Amino acid sequence: MTADEKPLAPQSQPQGDQPPADQATPFPLHRENAEAAKPRSAHMPAPEKPNPPAASDEPAPAPPPPDVPLAAAAAPAEPAAPAKYEHVLLRHRDIPNLHQLDVYCEHGGYETFKKVVTSMTPQQVIDEVKASGLRGRGGAGFPTGLKWSFLTKDSFPRYLVCNSDESEPGTFKDREILEHNPHQFYEGMMIAAYAAQANIAYNYLRGEFWDIAVRLDAILAELRQAGLLGQNLFGTRYALDIHNHLGAGAYICGEESALLESLEGKLGQPRLKPPFPADKGLYQKPTVVNNTETLTNVPMILARGAAWYKTIGTEKSPGPKIFCLSGHIRRPGNYELPLGTTFRHLIYELGGGVPSGKPIKAILTAGASSTVLASNDALLDTPMDYEALAAKGGALGSASIIVLDESVDMAWLTLKTTRFFKHESCGKCTPCREGTYWMLNILERLNQGNAVKADVDLLQTVALQEQGKCLCPLGEFAVTPVLSGLAKFRADFDGHTQDGKPAPAKAAPAARPAAARPARKTEPTPAGG
């Protein structure tokens, strides 16, 4: 097809838990017990407020199988669930060997793509996704169907690009999808490409996913052989091909415009907006950029309908979400739950609570780039959705929940996050390049005990000078944990300063022994005197 040729519309128009034992997971961090996920709404009633786990006199549980991670081995047994949760995104936990094409097709795989291509128009697909309320799962939470509708009219060719550059510290959901449920993800890409009227789609993977890319390339070859990719799909005039592309391990390429620059073979740095990718994206043509988890939702929405999808989650945040749970937690891993589930249910009922039994000091809700939220009962009972967390001053982001117990020093935590963002800054804009450098400089002196309280004030000043002045979100991500950590845990920072440490108590001076007084001479009293 030439650069200016419009794709042809379909010929016909519509009438109106664990992975099973035989499915070993090479990355045990990405696992949960599927039986423990309690249904909510149509899938899970609101859980009762649990208390942190207490000591028990019951005998220890039996040793776990050899493939169970050590964190799970030390954990108590999962609580019994009233009903098994039906996974929408992590379906491989319910269906063994779902990564195999024949198994996926036995469970209705690619039938939805066939239905879409042969009996629906691209606009009808967009309208159905709009009606479902699906929001982007990569962090921004922007309505997916609305994003698709922004493509510049009558401008071709168009492209679909999937952002599989999963680089946020604490995030590992997309990796599990790509490893164990790749066909549902690819079917989502295919449906989205058809809705965008794109004939070429790209899956951009982080450079460290090279081993996954090898398997995904083999899957694409299998799909071409099966006639699910290529020319004249299902007897129509629609054509589609998909390519995997490996980045070079740069966090900045998770930003969509930097990703497109990298995909074109250029230096991975963000573009100035506008124009936005929907107008001038890949090769300056209209482009849709979506996250891996977002696209994995699409086949189920088109198969079961928008009304079914909205029975999961909340009214404004419908659907399931994969929560990446890590930090001070007994059972870390990926947990697929309806949006609106509380922190308390995820951390204590499913995650097993804090191994040490210490109170939770703070929670990071979106990985290293998120606001540090001080933990209390109100926060633990907050629903994990876009609106509720925004009202708390935080953000759901990619739902990378990092639990921090009271032993964590926030000056140390912000040193770790700032060092990461300083290293990953592309250096294109001055506020981010210089701001992350000087924040790191101050935090290193602070943690070494070579700073004074005025340096803590300077740290806040530098962060405020960077805030709101950067070309892309990376600069904002760098200052968010610093500013929120200072606002809520200033004492952690002051405690490292030379003039902010409590002065050592001075020993009371030893009592001076009393000098011996000489005996007083008494004169004899004269008689009669």
Beta strands, then each sheet from edge to edge (+ up, - down):
strand 1: 159-164
strand 2: 200-205
strand 3: 241-246
strand 4: 287-291
strand 5: 320-327
strand 6: 333-338
strand 7: 360-364
strand 8: 372-374
strand 9: 400-405
sheet 1: 3+ 2+ 1+ 4+
sheet 2: 6+ 5- 9- 7+ 8-
end
